[in-house]
Amino acid sequence: MTVLTEGGADVFVVNLNETDEPPPYYVDVDGRRFSFDGSTFLIFGHSAIMPEWVREHEAEGRLVLLGERDDRYLRYVHDPAEEMEEDEEE
C-alpha cells in the first residue's frame, strides 16, 4: 500500500494488479471494510477531480481508498456510520 498526495489531499492506494481476477467489491484494511463505489479515476489525469472527491468524503466522516488496476484507480469508501448501524442490527 502506498500514499498518493494530490492537490493537498492524501489517499491510500492498494495495488490490485497482482491477479487477473476481477477487482473485489470489498477491500478490508485494518478491520475496516471499504466498498467499491462503482466509479474510477484515470491514473493519468485524475488530479483535477480526485482531491475534491477525497475532501468531500472526509468532510462527511467517510474514509476513502483507491485500488490501482491497470490504468485506473477504483474508488472505495468506508462509512463508519453504516458500520455502526450494522452493529446495532445484530
C-alpha positions as CSV (number, residue, x, y, z in Angstrom):
1,M,0.0,0.0,0.0
2,T,1.2,3.5,-0.9
3,V,0.0,7.0,-0.2
4,L,-0.9,9.3,-3.1
5,T,-0.8,13.1,-2.4
6,E,-2.5,15.3,-5.0
7,G,-3.9,18.8,-4.6
8,G,-3.5,18.8,-0.9
9,A,-5.4,15.5,-0.4
10,D,-3.7,12.3,0.8
11,V,-5.2,8.9,0.0
12,F,-4.0,5.3,0.4
13,V,-3.6,3.3,-2.8
14,V,-3.7,-0.5,-2.8
15,N,-2.3,-2.5,-5.8
16,L,-4.9,-4.7,-7.4
17,N,-2.8,-5.7,-10.3
18,E,-1.4,-8.8,-8.7
19,T,-4.1,-11.0,-10.0
20,D,-6.1,-11.5,-13.2
21,E,-9.3,-11.9,-11.2
22,P,-11.9,-9.2,-11.4
23,P,-11.3,-6.4,-8.8
24,P,-13.0,-7.1,-5.5
25,Y,-16.2,-5.3,-4.5
26,Y,-14.9,-5.1,-0.9
27,V,-11.4,-4.4,0.4
28,D,-10.7,-4.9,4.1
29,V,-7.9,-2.8,5.7
30,D,-7.2,-2.9,9.4
31,G,-10.6,-4.2,10.3
32,R,-12.4,-1.7,8.1
33,R,-14.5,-2.7,5.1
34,F,-14.2,-0.4,2.0
35,S,-16.9,-0.8,-0.7
36,F,-16.3,-0.1,-4.4
37,D,-18.5,2.9,-5.2
38,G,-18.8,2.0,-8.9
39,S,-16.6,4.8,-10.2
40,T,-12.9,5.1,-11.2
41,F,-10.3,7.8,-12.0
42,L,-7.8,7.6,-14.8
43,I,-4.3,7.2,-13.3
44,F,-3.0,9.9,-15.6
45,G,-5.4,12.8,-15.5
46,H,-7.1,12.3,-12.1
47,S,-5.7,15.4,-10.4
48,A,-8.5,17.7,-11.4
49,I,-11.2,15.8,-9.6
50,M,-9.6,13.3,-7.2
51,P,-8.7,15.8,-4.4
52,E,-12.2,17.2,-4.2
53,W,-13.7,13.7,-4.1
54,V,-11.4,12.8,-1.1
55,R,-12.2,16.1,0.7
56,E,-16.0,15.7,0.2
57,H,-16.0,12.2,1.7
58,E,-13.7,13.1,4.6
59,A,-15.9,16.1,5.4
60,E,-18.8,13.6,5.7
61,G,-16.7,11.4,8.1
62,R,-16.1,8.7,5.5
63,L,-12.7,7.1,4.7
64,V,-11.5,6.6,1.1
65,L,-9.1,4.2,-0.5
66,L,-8.0,3.8,-4.2
67,G,-7.4,0.5,-5.8
68,E,-4.9,0.6,-8.6
69,R,-5.9,-1.6,-11.5
70,D,-4.3,-1.2,-14.9
71,D,-4.7,2.4,-16.0
72,R,-7.5,3.3,-13.5
73,Y,-7.9,4.0,-9.8
74,L,-11.0,2.2,-8.4
75,R,-12.8,4.3,-5.8
76,Y,-13.5,2.6,-2.4
77,V,-15.3,4.1,0.5
78,H,-15.7,3.1,4.2
79,D,-18.5,4.8,6.1
80,P,-18.2,4.3,9.9
81,A,-21.9,5.3,10.3
82,E,-23.0,2.4,8.2
83,E,-20.8,0.1,10.2
84,M,-22.4,1.3,13.5
85,E,-25.9,0.7,12.0
86,E,-25.0,-2.8,11.1
87,D,-23.6,-3.5,14.6
88,E,-26.9,-2.2,16.1
89,E,-28.9,-4.6,13.9
90,E,-27.1,-7.6,15.2
